[in-house]
């Protein structure tokens, strides 16, 4: 007996179900839900909670076809974030609820209700883009790097040396990559199909990662200084690329000029920038690291210098001569939080206000390693580095049994989990966010803080499965430089390998040309499909070893199938695939055979398939 995928009631926040645009308080927004005729639903109601009291309003039948009924109801936007769900009356069989997680045959809390928000979402270029992350010291070295004197902290390394994954000098290995080197290689980003360049910090520090800034007043001379940064951004803009910076609003380095003044003079205004204690070392460090003293946003002066207004650090680099297109904020979840103090959302709002005043199209992305739902529904961060709802569950599905790779933040190796558990995790985390946030989340399969994708999944075939998931899933895909050529690394430090430019096109060495071609092809598919960039998400079939979903806008539908291993295949109901012609293959080798309006998806694997449905 073959598995058969049949439709279930469905709604999401995409344009097929909710009008695009940002509502205002007091607006009435029509929302649509599709219900299979086979479900036996007698009536559909909309449930909201207004002024603390649940309310039900009848939905009206909007249209029908041979397989599905579409209902529409009006949501009164009565709060800045207004939740709603659907009540499905099934007559004598009882009732079910449809919320952001799934359909329930029991009562459930409000936490996963769908959400409408009056807050502006991320700029449109985020949803349409593909981000390329560069760790400057390891990306490309210009000729100008050779003449720069090294600071006392630097431990020189040759370009092809393997990075150390542990030990005292992991933060001080210096390869000499610089901003002019990045500029010289911008054509690589364009050839691969990227739209946005994101670099880790450019401020001077006492490390190769530069998350321990000694000043925010200028760009590190080791990278080429202010002039090199401005030149890079101009060159990127000339190629149609956006550029995101990286900023530590949570802390400075212990060598920062503000901290030096605070230590030297108890009466200095900078004294109020930090938290002081009686115990060693006498101040609060980020995660108890004495090298990273934590900033206190109880200081109005700190706010004025760092986040408030066009003259602040945040504002200055968005303006000429630089012109950044946005900021990624390091450990944003901890910024402004210490003990009984919680100023994080206030800091986020002030950051966005400054950015909106300088450049209304600037993007604000938070780093957050766990559940970020409490920080993302307001008028602060546009989106998050989506470890919880994408990276972590994706790893558990893509990893082999007995993975050698440490799992993110836990003292175990990465577990291998079946498809249902993985999808439940993704849906649970996504359901507690407004769709507008979900659609712009930074989805990653690796970053400068994690093992490399190739080491996580183990083979080029599984890289294709992983990359297809990344580039067809709702949100903004982020690729760490080097993943697209198959670089390896077993932890965040070891993964900061240099780009093997000398191996490009040679057919040997560390550069995997087939993997590069794969990324380029998949990015082209994404950029050529409105459904993959802006469509909703409808899960079609979830098996232990296979995931199948639809991405859809009012004008386009795309079917995605991913298999990590051979599986039983599935027959797709006509309501899921339609009957207006043969599907158009966009990518992959999986077989989709149509019949009588339905389709049969064969169970090969590891393999993928992406089709445009007509």
C-alpha positions as CSV (number, residue, x, y, z in Angstrom):
1,X,0.0,0.0,0.0
2,X,1.5,3.3,-1.1
3,X,1.2,6.4,1.1
4,X,-1.3,9.0,-0.2
5,X,-0.9,12.7,0.6
6,X,-4.3,14.3,1.0
7,X,-5.0,18.0,1.7
8,X,-5.8,19.3,5.1
9,X,-7.3,22.7,6.1
10,X,-4.6,25.4,5.6
11,X,-3.9,29.0,6.2
12,X,-0.7,31.0,6.5
13,X,0.2,34.7,6.4
14,X,1.3,34.8,2.7
15,X,-0.6,36.8,0.0
16,X,-2.7,33.8,-1.0
17,X,-4.5,34.1,2.4
18,X,-3.8,37.6,3.8
19,X,-3.6,40.9,1.8
20,X,-0.1,42.3,1.6
21,X,0.6,45.5,3.4
22,X,0.8,46.6,7.0
23,X,-2.6,47.2,8.7
24,X,-3.2,50.0,11.2
25,X,-5.0,49.7,14.5
26,X,-8.7,49.6,13.8
27,X,-8.4,48.2,10.3
28,X,-10.4,45.2,9.3
29,X,-8.3,42.6,7.4
30,X,-9.9,39.8,5.3
31,X,-8.2,36.4,5.9
32,X,-8.9,33.3,3.9
33,X,-8.7,29.6,4.8
34,X,-8.9,26.6,2.4
35,X,-10.8,23.5,3.6
36,X,-10.9,20.1,1.7
37,X,-14.4,19.2,0.9
38,X,-13.6,15.7,2.1
39,X,-13.0,17.0,5.6
40,X,-16.7,17.1,6.4
41,X,-16.6,20.7,7.7
42,X,-20.1,22.2,8.1
43,X,-19.2,25.8,9.0
44,X,-16.0,27.8,9.6
45,X,-15.7,30.5,12.3
46,X,-13.0,33.0,13.1
47,X,-11.9,33.2,16.7
48,X,-10.1,36.2,18.2
49,X,-9.5,37.5,21.7
50,X,-10.6,41.1,22.2
51,X,-10.1,42.9,25.4
52,X,-9.4,39.6,27.1
53,X,-12.5,37.8,25.9
54,X,-12.7,35.2,23.1
55,X,-15.0,36.0,20.2
56,X,-16.3,33.9,17.4
57,X,-17.4,35.4,14.1
58,X,-18.8,33.3,11.1
59,X,-16.7,33.0,8.0
60,X,-18.5,33.1,4.7
61,X,-18.0,30.7,1.8
62,X,-15.9,32.6,-0.8
63,X,-15.5,30.1,-3.6
64,X,-15.3,26.4,-4.2
65,X,-13.9,23.9,-6.7
66,X,-14.3,20.1,-7.0
67,X,-11.8,19.5,-4.1
68,X,-11.8,22.5,-1.8
69,X,-13.9,25.3,-0.2
70,X,-12.4,28.7,0.5
71,X,-13.8,30.7,3.4
72,X,-13.1,34.3,4.3
73,X,-13.5,36.2,7.5
74,X,-12.6,39.7,8.8
75,X,-10.1,40.3,11.6
76,X,-10.4,43.5,13.5
77,X,-6.8,44.7,14.2
78,X,-7.5,45.6,17.8
79,X,-4.0,45.2,19.3
80,X,-0.6,45.9,17.8
81,X,-0.2,42.2,17.5
82,X,-3.7,40.5,17.0
83,X,-4.0,36.8,17.2
84,X,-6.6,34.6,15.5
85,X,-7.4,31.0,14.6
86,X,-10.2,29.1,12.8
87,X,-12.9,27.0,14.4
88,X,-14.0,24.1,12.1
89,X,-17.5,22.8,12.9
90,X,-17.7,19.2,11.8
91,X,-21.3,18.6,12.9
92,X,-21.9,15.3,14.8
93,X,-18.2,14.5,14.6
94,X,-17.4,17.6,16.8
95,X,-15.0,20.4,16.0
96,X,-11.4,21.1,15.3
97,X,-9.1,24.2,15.6
98,X,-6.7,25.4,13.0
99,X,-3.8,27.6,14.3
100,X,-0.3,28.3,13.2
101,X,1.0,24.9,14.2
102,X,-1.6,22.5,12.7
103,X,-5.2,21.2,12.9
104,X,-6.2,20.1,16.4
105,X,-9.1,17.9,17.6
106,X,-8.7,19.3,21.1
107,X,-8.6,22.7,22.7
108,X,-5.1,24.4,22.6
109,X,-3.6,27.6,24.2
110,X,-3.4,30.8,22.3
111,X,0.4,31.0,22.0
112,X,0.4,29.5,18.4
113,X,-2.5,31.5,17.0
114,X,-1.9,33.3,13.7
115,X,-0.8,36.9,14.1
116,X,-1.4,40.2,12.3
117,X,0.9,43.0,13.3
118,X,0.8,46.8,12.7
119,X,4.6,46.9,12.8
120,X,6.5,47.3,9.5
121,X,8.3,44.1,8.4
122,X,11.8,43.8,7.0
123,X,12.5,45.6,3.7
124,X,11.4,43.7,0.6
125,X,14.9,43.1,-0.5
126,X,15.5,40.8,2.4
127,X,12.8,38.3,1.3
128,X,14.1,38.5,-2.3
129,X,17.8,38.2,-1.4
130,X,20.4,35.6,-0.8
131,X,23.0,36.6,1.9
132,X,26.7,35.7,1.6
133,X,28.5,35.8,4.9
134,X,32.2,36.7,4.9
135,X,34.7,36.4,7.8
136,X,37.2,39.0,6.5
137,X,40.4,37.5,7.9
138,X,39.8,34.3,5.9
139,X,38.1,35.3,2.7
140,X,40.7,37.1,0.5
141,X,44.0,38.8,1.0
142,X,45.0,41.8,-1.2
143,X,48.5,42.7,-2.1
144,X,48.2,45.6,0.3
145,X,48.0,43.3,3.3
146,X,51.7,42.3,3.0
147,X,53.0,45.7,4.1
148,X,51.0,46.1,7.2
149,X,52.7,45.7,10.6
150,X,51.2,43.0,12.8
151,X,49.9,43.8,16.2
152,X,51.4,42.0,19.2
153,X,48.4,39.7,19.6
154,X,48.6,38.2,16.1
155,X,49.9,34.7,15.4
156,X,50.7,34.7,11.6
157,X,49.4,31.8,9.5
158,X,50.0,30.9,5.9
159,X,46.8,31.1,3.7
160,X,46.5,27.3,3.3
161,X,47.2,26.5,6.9
162,X,44.4,24.6,8.6
163,X,42.7,26.7,11.3
164,X,43.1,25.4,14.9
165,X,39.8,24.2,16.3
166,X,40.8,24.6,20.0
167,X,43.7,26.0,22.1
168,X,44.9,29.4,23.3
169,X,45.5,30.9,19.9
170,X,42.3,30.1,18.1
171,X,41.2,33.8,18.3
172,X,44.6,35.1,17.4
173,X,45.6,33.1,14.3
174,X,46.0,35.8,11.7
175,X,45.7,35.1,7.9
176,X,45.6,38.6,6.7
177,X,42.4,38.7,4.7
178,X,41.2,42.3,4.2
179,X,38.5,44.5,2.8
180,X,40.3,45.2,-0.5
181,X,40.6,41.4,-0.9
182,X,36.8,41.1,-0.5
183,X,36.3,43.9,-3.0
184,X,38.5,42.1,-5.5
185,X,36.4,38.9,-5.2
186,X,32.9,40.5,-5.4
187,X,32.5,39.0,-8.9
188,X,32.5,35.6,-7.2
189,X,29.5,36.6,-5.1
190,X,27.7,37.9,-8.2
191,X,28.5,34.7,-10.2
192,X,27.1,32.6,-7.5
193,X,23.9,34.7,-7.4
194,X,24.2,36.4,-4.1
195,X,22.4,39.7,-3.5
196,X,23.7,40.7,-0.1
197,X,27.2,40.8,1.5
198,X,27.3,40.4,5.2
199,X,30.7,40.8,6.9
200,X,31.6,40.1,10.5
201,X,32.9,43.1,12.4
202,X,35.4,45.5,10.9
203,X,36.3,47.5,14.0
204,X,39.8,47.1,15.6
205,X,40.2,44.5,18.4
206,X,42.6,42.1,19.9
207,X,41.5,39.1,17.9
208,X,40.9,37.8,14.4
209,X,37.1,37.9,14.8
210,X,37.0,41.5,16.1
211,X,34.0,41.0,18.4
212,X,36.1,42.7,21.0
213,X,36.2,46.2,19.6
214,X,38.7,48.7,20.9
215,X,36.9,51.6,19.2
216,X,33.8,52.1,17.0
217,X,35.2,55.4,15.6
218,X,37.1,53.8,12.6
219,X,37.5,50.6,10.7
220,X,40.5,48.4,11.5
221,X,43.7,49.5,9.7
222,X,44.6,45.8,9.4
223,X,41.5,45.5,7.1
224,X,42.5,48.7,5.2
225,X,40.7,51.2,7.4
226,X,37.7,53.5,6.6
227,X,38.7,54.1,3.0
228,X,38.8,50.4,2.2
229,X,35.4,49.9,3.8
230,X,33.8,52.8,2.0
231,X,35.4,51.5,-1.3
232,X,34.0,48.0,-0.7
233,X,30.5,49.2,-0.1
234,X,30.6,51.5,-3.2
235,X,31.8,48.6,-5.3
236,X,29.2,46.3,-4.0
237,X,26.4,48.8,-4.6
238,X,27.7,49.3,-8.2
239,X,27.1,45.6,-8.7
240,X,23.6,45.8,-7.3
241,X,24.6,44.2,-4.0
242,X,23.6,45.2,-0.5
243,X,26.0,45.3,2.4
244,X,25.2,44.4,6.1
245,X,27.6,45.3,8.9
246,X,28.0,43.5,12.3
247,X,27.9,45.4,15.6
248,X,28.4,44.4,19.2
249,X,25.8,46.5,21.1
250,X,26.0,44.1,24.1
251,X,29.7,44.6,24.9
252,X,33.0,46.1,24.0
253,X,36.5,44.7,24.2
254,X,38.5,45.2,27.4
255,X,40.8,47.2,25.2
256,X,38.1,49.7,24.2
257,X,38.8,53.4,24.7
258,X,35.5,53.8,26.6
259,X,36.5,51.0,29.0
260,X,39.9,52.5,29.5
261,X,38.4,55.8,30.5
262,X,36.0,54.1,32.8
263,X,38.8,52.3,34.6
264,X,41.0,55.4,34.8
265,X,38.4,57.8,36.1
266,X,35.5,56.9,38.4
267,X,33.9,60.2,37.5
268,X,34.1,59.8,33.7
269,X,30.8,59.5,31.9
270,X,32.0,56.2,30.5
271,X,31.9,54.7,34.0
272,X,28.1,54.4,33.6
273,X,28.5,52.5,30.4
274,X,29.4,49.3,32.2
275,X,28.3,47.1,35.1
276,X,30.7,47.0,38.1
277,X,30.9,44.4,40.8
278,X,32.9,43.8,44.1
279,X,34.3,40.5,42.9
280,X,36.9,39.7,40.3
281,X,37.5,41.2,37.8
282,X,35.4,44.0,39.2
283,X,33.0,44.3,36.3
284,X,30.5,42.1,34.4
285,X,31.7,40.4,31.3
286,X,29.6,38.8,28.5
287,X,29.2,35.2,29.6
288,X,31.8,35.9,32.3
289,X,34.5,36.7,29.7
290,X,36.7,39.4,31.3
291,X,37.8,40.4,27.8
292,X,34.3,41.5,26.9
293,X,32.9,44.0,29.4
294,X,29.1,44.3,29.1
295,X,27.4,47.6,28.3
296,X,24.6,49.1,30.4
297,X,21.9,51.0,28.6
298,X,20.8,52.7,31.8
299,X,23.3,55.3,30.6
300,X,21.7,57.9,28.3
301,X,25.2,58.9,27.1
302,X,25.9,55.4,26.0
303,X,22.7,55.4,24.1
304,X,23.6,58.7,22.4
305,X,27.0,57.4,21.3
306,X,26.0,53.9,20.3
307,X,22.3,53.7,19.1
308,X,20.4,57.0,19.1
309,X,20.4,59.3,16.2
310,X,22.4,59.7,12.9
311,X,25.6,60.6,14.8
312,X,25.6,57.4,16.8
313,X,27.7,54.4,15.8
314,X,24.6,52.8,14.3
315,X,23.7,55.9,12.3
316,X,27.2,56.9,11.2
317,X,28.0,53.8,9.1
318,X,24.6,53.9,7.4
319,X,25.5,57.4,6.1
320,X,28.1,58.5,3.6
321,X,30.9,57.9,3.0
322,X,30.0,54.3,4.0
323,X,26.3,53.7,3.3
324,X,25.7,50.3,4.9
325,X,22.3,48.7,4.1
326,X,21.7,47.4,7.6
327,X,23.1,45.8,10.8
328,X,23.4,42.4,12.2
329,X,23.5,42.8,15.9
330,X,25.7,40.3,17.8
331,X,24.1,38.5,20.8
332,X,21.1,40.8,20.4
333,X,19.2,38.5,22.9
334,X,21.5,39.6,25.7
335,X,21.8,43.3,24.8
336,X,20.3,45.4,27.6
337,X,19.6,42.3,29.8
338,X,21.3,41.8,33.2
339,X,19.6,40.6,36.3
340,X,16.4,42.5,37.0
341,X,17.2,44.9,34.1
342,X,15.6,44.2,30.7
343,X,16.0,47.0,28.2
344,X,16.4,44.7,25.1
345,X,13.2,45.6,23.4
346,X,13.8,49.3,24.1
347,X,17.3,49.0,22.6
348,X,15.8,47.3,19.6
349,X,13.2,50.0,19.1
350,X,15.8,52.7,19.4
351,X,18.1,51.0,16.9
352,X,15.3,50.6,14.4
353,X,14.2,54.2,14.9
354,X,17.7,55.5,14.2
355,X,18.0,53.3,11.1
356,X,14.6,54.3,9.8
357,X,15.6,58.0,10.2
358,X,18.8,57.5,8.2
359,X,17.8,54.9,5.7
360,X,14.2,53.6,5.7
361,X,15.2,50.6,3.7
362,X,17.9,49.5,6.2
363,X,17.5,46.0,7.7
364,X,18.0,45.1,11.4
365,X,18.8,41.4,12.1
366,X,19.3,39.9,15.6
367,X,21.6,37.1,16.6
368,X,19.5,34.8,18.9
369,X,20.4,31.1,19.5
370,X,17.2,30.0,21.1
371,X,13.5,30.9,21.2
372,X,13.3,34.5,19.9
373,X,9.5,34.8,19.8
374,X,9.5,37.3,22.8
375,X,11.8,39.7,20.9
376,X,10.5,39.6,17.3
377,X,6.8,40.6,17.3
378,X,7.3,44.3,17.9
379,X,8.9,47.3,16.2
380,X,12.5,46.3,16.9
381,X,14.4,43.6,15.2
382,X,13.1,42.8,11.7
383,X,14.3,39.2,11.8
384,X,16.6,36.8,13.6
385,X,19.5,34.4,12.7
386,X,17.1,31.5,12.7
387,X,19.0,28.8,14.6
388,X,16.0,27.5,16.5
389,X,13.4,27.1,13.7
390,X,15.7,26.2,10.9
391,X,19.4,25.4,11.6
392,X,19.0,23.1,14.6
393,X,16.1,21.0,13.2
394,X,17.6,20.9,9.7
395,X,20.8,19.5,11.1
396,X,19.0,16.7,12.9
397,X,17.4,15.6,9.7
398,X,20.4,16.0,7.5
399,X,23.0,14.5,9.8
400,X,24.1,10.8,9.5
401,X,23.8,8.4,12.3
402,X,26.6,8.7,14.8
403,X,27.5,12.2,13.6
404,X,31.0,13.4,14.6
405,X,29.7,17.0,14.8
406,X,28.9,18.7,18.1
407,X,25.3,19.8,18.4
408,X,24.7,23.5,18.8
409,X,25.0,24.6,22.4
410,X,24.6,21.1,23.9
411,X,27.2,18.6,25.2
412,X,26.3,15.9,22.6
413,X,26.9,15.0,19.0
414,X,24.2,16.0,16.5
415,X,21.4,13.5,16.8
416,X,19.6,12.1,13.7
417,X,15.8,12.6,13.9
418,X,13.0,11.5,11.7
419,X,11.1,13.9,9.5
420,X,7.9,14.3,11.7
421,X,9.9,15.4,14.7
422,X,11.9,17.8,12.6
423,X,8.9,19.4,10.9
424,X,7.0,19.6,14.3
425,X,10.0,21.6,15.6
426,X,10.1,24.0,12.7
427,X,6.3,24.5,12.8
428,X,6.3,25.0,16.6
429,X,8.9,27.8,16.5
430,X,7.5,29.4,13.3
431,X,3.9,29.4,14.7
432,X,4.7,31.9,17.5
433,X,5.9,34.6,15.1
434,X,4.0,36.9,12.7
435,X,4.3,35.5,9.2
436,X,6.0,38.8,8.1
437,X,8.9,37.9,10.4
438,X,9.0,34.2,9.3
439,X,9.3,35.3,5.7
440,X,12.5,37.3,6.4
441,X,14.2,35.1,9.0
442,X,17.9,34.5,8.2
443,X,18.0,30.7,7.6
444,X,21.4,29.2,7.8
445,X,23.0,25.7,7.5
446,X,26.2,27.0,9.0
447,X,28.0,30.2,10.1
448,X,31.3,31.4,11.5
449,X,30.1,30.1,14.8
450,X,29.3,26.5,13.7
451,X,30.7,23.5,12.0
452,X,30.7,23.5,8.2
453,X,27.8,22.1,6.2
454,X,29.9,19.5,4.4
455,X,31.2,18.2,7.7
456,X,27.7,18.1,9.1
457,X,26.0,16.1,6.3
458,X,29.0,14.1,5.1
459,X,28.6,14.0,1.3
460,X,28.1,16.1,-1.8
461,X,24.7,14.3,-2.4
462,X,23.5,15.4,1.1
463,X,24.8,18.9,0.5
464,X,22.4,19.1,-2.4
465,X,19.5,18.0,-0.1
466,X,20.5,20.6,2.4
467,X,21.1,23.4,0.0
468,X,17.7,22.7,-1.7
469,X,16.0,23.0,1.7
470,X,17.8,26.2,2.4
471,X,17.0,27.8,-0.9
472,X,13.3,26.8,-1.1
473,X,12.2,27.4,2.5
474,X,10.4,30.6,3.6
475,X,12.9,33.2,4.8
476,X,16.2,34.7,3.7
477,X,18.9,32.1,2.9
478,X,22.4,32.8,4.3
479,X,25.5,31.0,2.9
480,X,28.7,31.1,4.9
481,X,31.6,31.8,2.4
482,X,33.2,28.5,1.5
483,X,30.2,26.3,2.0
484,X,29.4,26.7,-1.7
485,X,32.8,25.2,-2.6
486,X,32.7,22.3,-0.1
487,X,34.9,23.5,2.7
488,X,34.9,21.5,5.9
489,X,35.3,22.2,9.7
490,X,34.2,20.4,12.9
491,X,33.5,23.4,15.1
492,X,33.1,27.2,14.7
493,X,36.9,27.9,15.0
494,X,37.9,25.0,12.8
495,X,35.3,26.1,10.2
496,X,36.9,29.5,9.7
497,X,38.9,28.2,6.8
498,X,40.4,30.4,4.1
499,X,38.8,30.5,0.6
500,X,41.0,28.3,-1.7
501,X,41.2,30.8,-4.6
502,X,44.2,29.1,-6.1
503,X,42.3,25.9,-6.5
504,X,39.3,27.4,-8.3
505,X,38.8,25.8,-11.7
506,X,41.7,23.4,-11.2
507,X,39.7,20.3,-10.5
508,X,41.8,19.5,-7.4
509,X,42.5,20.8,-3.9
510,X,39.9,22.2,-1.5
511,X,37.6,23.8,-4.2
512,X,34.7,21.5,-5.2
513,X,33.5,22.9,-8.5
514,X,30.4,20.6,-8.6
515,X,29.2,22.0,-5.3
516,X,29.7,25.6,-6.5
517,X,27.7,24.8,-9.7
518,X,24.9,23.3,-7.5
519,X,24.6,26.5,-5.4
520,X,24.6,28.7,-8.4
521,X,21.8,26.6,-10.0
522,X,19.7,26.5,-6.9
523,X,20.1,30.3,-6.3
524,X,19.0,30.9,-9.9
525,X,15.9,28.7,-9.3
526,X,15.0,30.7,-6.2
527,X,15.6,34.1,-7.8
528,X,13.5,33.1,-10.8
529,X,10.5,32.0,-8.7
530,X,8.2,34.4,-6.9
531,X,6.7,31.5,-5.0
532,X,10.0,30.5,-3.5
533,X,10.8,34.0,-2.5
534,X,7.4,35.2,-1.3
535,X,5.1,32.3,-1.2
536,X,3.4,30.5,1.7
537,X,4.3,27.1,3.1
538,X,2.0,24.1,2.9
539,X,3.3,20.8,4.1
540,X,2.2,18.0,1.8
541,X,3.9,14.9,3.1
542,X,6.3,14.2,5.9
543,X,8.0,10.8,6.3
544,X,11.0,9.7,8.3
545,X,13.3,10.2,5.3
546,X,11.4,12.6,3.0
547,X,9.9,16.1,3.3
548,X,7.4,17.4,0.6
549,X,5.9,20.9,0.7
550,X,4.3,23.5,-1.5
551,X,5.3,27.2,-1.9
552,X,2.5,29.3,-3.4
553,X,1.5,32.8,-4.4
554,X,-1.7,33.8,-6.2
555,X,0.2,33.4,-9.5
556,X,2.6,30.5,-8.9
557,X,2.9,27.1,-7.2
558,X,6.2,25.3,-6.6
559,X,6.4,21.7,-5.3
560,X,9.6,20.8,-3.4
561,X,10.5,17.2,-2.4
562,X,13.6,16.3,-0.4
563,X,14.8,12.8,0.4
564,X,17.7,12.0,2.7
565,X,17.6,8.2,1.9
566,X,15.4,5.8,-0.2
567,X,11.8,5.8,1.0
568,X,8.4,4.5,0.0
569,X,7.3,7.4,-2.2
570,X,3.9,9.0,-2.1
571,X,0.9,9.6,-4.2
572,X,-0.3,13.2,-4.3
573,X,-4.0,14.0,-4.3
574,X,-5.2,16.1,-7.3
575,X,-6.1,19.0,-5.0
576,X,-2.3,19.3,-4.2
577,X,-0.9,19.2,-7.7
578,X,-3.7,20.4,-9.9
579,X,-4.4,19.2,-13.4
580,X,-3.5,22.0,-15.8
581,X,-0.5,20.5,-17.6
582,X,2.7,18.7,-16.8
583,X,4.8,20.0,-14.0
584,X,7.9,22.0,-15.1
585,X,11.1,20.6,-13.5
586,X,13.2,23.4,-12.0
587,X,15.8,21.3,-10.3
588,X,16.7,17.8,-9.1
589,X,16.4,14.2,-10.2
590,X,13.4,12.8,-8.3
591,X,10.6,11.5,-10.5
592,X,7.1,13.0,-10.4
593,X,4.6,11.2,-12.6
594,X,1.2,12.7,-13.2
595,X,-2.1,10.8,-13.6
596,X,-5.8,11.9,-13.6
597,X,-4.9,15.2,-12.0
598,X,-2.8,13.6,-9.3
599,X,0.8,12.6,-9.2
600,X,3.2,9.9,-8.0
601,X,6.4,10.9,-6.4
602,X,9.0,8.1,-6.4
603,X,11.1,7.2,-3.4
604,X,14.7,7.6,-4.5
605,X,17.3,9.2,-2.2
606,X,19.4,11.0,-1.3
607,X,17.7,13.2,-4.0
608,X,15.6,16.3,-4.5
609,X,13.0,17.6,-6.9
610,X,11.6,21.1,-7.5
611,X,8.7,21.6,-9.9
612,X,6.6,24.5,-11.0
613,X,3.0,23.3,-11.1
614,X,0.5,24.6,-13.7
